[in-house]
Amino acid sequence: MYIIGMTGGISCGKSAVTESLRRYAGAMSLDIDRVTRWLLMPGGELFDIYVRHFGRRVLTSEGELDRRAIGEIIFNQPDERAWINSVAHPILLNHARDFLVECSQAGARLVVLEVPLLFEAGWEHLFDEIWAVYTKRQLQIRRLMSRDNLTKPQALARIDAQMSREEICSRADVVIRNVGGYSVVRAQIFQALRGRKF
């Protein structure tokens, strides 16, 4: 079983590249952001931890976590961001390992874990290879503003809170430049896969 770690900045197109690997290379995949969202639902492991730490100020009137409020904390308060990462990363790592065991038992040949904070979390050891996806900064800003209904300063705060594109790409084994349309990206994926036998 060959394991690829998919990473890159927020709104750079990681999911699109992962989906291509599912479609064209038969990969099984897990999006750590989706796991996080599930754990943040009422009754979820992270939900309870966050509410104990932050109090009811991070809850909506319906009793769910206010994702916008949490986002403002994560991207504007470095100490709280460090606390959140210290709590969340070990829990998410356990879920990632469980998924890899399931994939192995299912006879998967190629597995992709989509992990935005792969290097920050120190998960390099999990993977045979790490792919980084990036796009132009202005495009990244526009995508993030549109996707999450953010102002430009809010989008910039989220982008700048993450590891720089240059460092992410320098530490990756494969770099996918998500600029120029789907056909251009797909060609880069096929080039990266050329000669591989999973």
Secondary structure, 3 states (H helix, E strand, C coil): CEEEEEEECCCCCHHHHHHHHHHHHCCEEEEHHHHHHHHCCCCCHHHHHHHHHHCHHHECCCCCECHHHHHHHHHHCHHHHHHHHHHHHHHHHHHHHHHHHHHHHCCCCEEEEECCCHHHHCCHHHCCEEEEEECCHHHHHHHHHHHHCCCHHHHHHHHHCCCCHHHHHHHCCEEEECCCCHHHHHHHHHHHHCCCCC
